[in-house]
């Protein structure tokens, strides 16, 4: 029994070693079969080539040169499939340009600042050329044209902009940079002692428009009055019809009672004519009755 237990414990390491060997072989086989695919897919082409992906691997294709005014599509250096068409496409006028024959795509045009002079616009073969900032503006460090501001009472020498000071057509105090401080104090420079006047933003109507509106209002009032009168007349007619129907029904009922089809009337002391008002007592039956 001791030998059987010992043999059982000795068999477990053998089985574990066999499983580890099988697992190692399986990983090795998968690695061998997958390695060529990974190499083919991870192939890196040069910057002046296109990487064309195919089922059996990637292929490097040299980028063609496009003439001026045209750009390569797709962009050189891209990874594409075999069904993608590589061609030279014309640049969009005012949007992109290509000023030389090369393998690049069309480049975006430079957009001049609204407060900047445009020397020449952007064409398919030439980029736009921007000039100096317009009068009353200066070139900021960001490249934009900023307005020359009036200096505040507490402005310092470092707040003065040399480009604004060099412009002779500006007021003597309008030589400071466009920044937070000058923006805050700018409204006070243009403030007057005259009372503020509220200006309505509603559109101003002409006399013809006002007359048309008045006519439409009168027409609406007339239509409303006619509708109300029609409804009132309808209800009056309906009330008269109900009253007439009730009257004729009551008269017919009286005639039936007098003809003796409804009941018997016992009067005290005598029975009088049906047209004379009497104190009666109605007894329902098959004999004649009067009311």
Rosetta blueprint (number, residue, H / E / L):
1 X L
2 X H
3 X H
4 X H
5 X H
6 X H
7 X H
8 X H
9 X H
10 X H
11 X H
12 X H
13 X H
14 X H
15 X H
16 X H
17 X H
18 X H
19 X H
20 X H
21 X H
22 X H
23 X H
24 X H
25 X H
26 X H
27 X H
28 X H
29 X H
30 X H
31 X H
32 X H
33 X H
34 X H
35 X H
36 X H
37 X H
38 X H
39 X H
40 X H
41 X H
42 X L
43 X L
44 X L
45 X L
46 X L
47 X L
48 X L
49 X E
50 X E
51 X E
52 X E
53 X E
54 X E
55 X L
56 X L
57 X E
58 X E
59 X E
60 X E
61 X E
62 X E
63 X L
64 X L
65 X L
66 X E
67 X L
68 X L
69 X L
70 X E
71 X E
72 X E
73 X E
74 X L
75 X L
76 X L
77 X L
78 X L
79 X E
80 X E
81 X E
82 X L
83 X L
84 X L
85 X L
86 X L
87 X E
88 X E
89 X E
90 X E
91 X L
92 X L
93 X L
94 X L
95 X L
96 X E
97 X E
98 X L
99 X L
100 X L
101 X L
102 X E
103 X L
104 X L
105 X L
106 X L
107 X E
108 X E
109 X L
110 X L
111 X L
112 X L
113 X L
114 X L
115 X L
116 X E
117 X E
118 X E
119 X E
120 X E
121 X L
122 X L
123 X L
124 X L
125 X L
126 X L
127 X L
128 X L
129 X E
130 X E
131 X E
132 X E
133 X E
134 X L
135 X L
136 X L
137 X E
138 X E
139 X E
140 X L
141 X L
142 X L
143 X L
144 X L
145 X E
146 X E
147 X E
148 X L
149 X E
150 X L
151 X L
152 X L
153 X L
154 X L
155 X L
156 X L
157 X H
158 X H
159 X H
160 X E
161 X L
162 X H
163 X H
164 X H
165 X H
166 X L
167 X L
168 X L
169 X L
170 X L
171 X L
172 X L
173 X L
174 X L
175 X L
176 X E
177 X L
178 X L
179 X L
180 X H
181 X H
182 X H
183 X H
184 X H
185 X H
186 X H
187 X H
188 X H
189 X H
190 X L
191 X L
192 X L
193 X L
194 X L
195 X L
196 X L
197 X L
198 X L
199 X L
200 X L
201 X L
202 X L
203 X L
204 X L
205 X L
206 X L
207 X H
208 X H
209 X H
210 X H
211 X H
212 X H
213 X H
214 X H
215 X H
216 X H
217 X H
218 X H
219 X H
220 X H
221 X H
222 X H
223 X H
224 X H
225 X H
226 X H
227 X H
228 X H
229 X H
230 X H
231 X H
232 X H
233 X H
234 X H
235 X H
236 X H
237 X H
238 X H
239 X H
240 X H
241 X H
242 X H
243 X H
244 X H
245 X H
246 X H
247 X H
248 X H
249 X H
250 X H
251 X H
252 X H
253 X H
254 X H
255 X H
256 X H
257 X H
258 X H
259 X L
260 X L
261 X L
262 X L
263 X E
264 X E
265 X E
266 X E
267 X E
268 X L
269 X L
270 X L
271 X L
272 X L
273 X L
274 X L
275 X L
276 X L
277 X L
278 X L
279 X L
280 X E
281 X E
282 X E
283 X E
284 X E
285 X L
286 X L
287 X L
288 X L
289 X L
290 X L
291 X L
